[in-house]
């Protein structure tokens, strides 16, 4: 993805890559048909170094099936009576198929990881403006709360000073009142 988060260039690159693979399959198919080799979907895919899935995909499958039909009609009868493949050739084909499966699984895992990363980048790009706006809102809210806290602390200090002054006034008033009461009691007796 480019820096602006535009997926169009990626889609175009993917489309070109797909067309290239399809062209490669058709080229390999013509070559195998010309050489008279057996035309199976797996053999064409293996020779073109693409997945078997692509060989069965619409637009490619029809070409392989048509080539198979042409080959079936042009195959001499003696080829039908040929000996079956040897155990060694079957083991070799099996080992090749296993290696292809392993390679395809590795490629799938790499592509999935790349896709996860790409989707993460896209999500980050989508949510980046929201995060910046949210950060600005939280900063403003924090500044407002800090100002209010300072005001409350100032008011608290003012109230504490007033309470201290009132307590002192109360103590002085209580002493004065007590002295008056004692004088009044002592003059009355």
Residue, then its C-alpha position, 0 to 999 in steps of 0.5 A: x500500500x502506498x503512503x496514502x492508503x490507496x489499495x488501487x495500485x496493489x489491486x492493479x499489480x495483483x491483476x497483472x500478476x494473475x494475467x502473467x500466470x494465466x499466460x504462462x499456463x497457456x504457453x506451457x500448455x502449447x509446449x507440452x501439447x506440441x511435445x506430445x506429453x500427457x496433458x493433466x491439470x497437475x502436469x500443466x500447473x507443475x510445468x508452469x509453476x502455478x497452483x493446480x487451483x489456477x489450472x482449474x480456474x475458468x478461462x484456463x480450464x477450457x484450454x486444458x480440456x480442449x488440448x486434452x481432447x485434441x490429444x485424445x483424438x490424435x494419440x496413436x492406438x499403440x500408446x493406449x497399450x503402453x506399459x503402466x508406470x513403474x513403482x519408481x516413477x510413481x514414487x518419484x511423482x509422489x515425492x514431487x507432489x509432496x514437495x509441491x504441497x509443502x511449497x504451496x503451504x509455505x507460500x500460503x503461510x507467507x501470503x497470509x502473514x503478508x495479508x495480515x500485516x497489510x490489513x493491519x497497516x490499512x486499519x492503522x491508516x483508517x484509524x489514525x485521524x480518529x486517534x489524533x482527534x481523540x488525543x486532542x480531545x483528551x489533552x484538552x480535557x486533561x488541561x481543563x481538569x488540571x485547571x479545575x484541580x488548581x482552582x479547587x486546591x486554591x479554594x481549599x487553602x482559602x477555606x482552611x485559612x478561614x476555618x483556622x481564623x474562625x477556630x481562633x475567634x471561637x476560642x477567644x470568644x469562648x474565653x471571653x464568655x467564660x470570664x464574663x460568666x465567672x465575673x458575673x457569678x463572683x459578683x452575684x455571691 
